[in-house]
Amino acid sequence: MEVPRHWRLNQQRYGLVGELCDCGARLFPPRDVCPECQAPAKTPYTFGGRGEVYSFTRVQEAPAGYEEYAPYTVALVKLEEGPLVTAQLTDLEGEPTIGMPVEMVTRKLRTDGSRGMIVYGYKFRPVVRT
């Protein structure tokens, strides 16, 4: 990934920042047009980062650049505010379950080559009970 694109996606990747439309729809990732009312959605909205596992799968053969992480679990996470987000699950002890509460964490996604930029982003882990 080129450096300018990485910095453009910083807020989205580190803070789970999407958009709020005038019609009330919360959008992630940000879009130029709201899929609910077709109006421009321009107001930034920071999601709380909590949700539940909606669906998941286990990736056995990772795509190029992610081989060192295989096998890993990818899930559709339904955020408390509504949108579905695709993300890797981390810090799992055993298999995830549908409906399992999860929270967003910032983690290393990959490195661009042996001397390249380290790319961080969001993943989800089971909610830590204190």
Summary of the structure (lengths in Angstrom):
residues: 130
radius of gyration: 15.7
end to end distance: 37.5
largest distance: 46.1
contacts: 343
relative contact order: 0.18
helix: 12%
strand: 43%
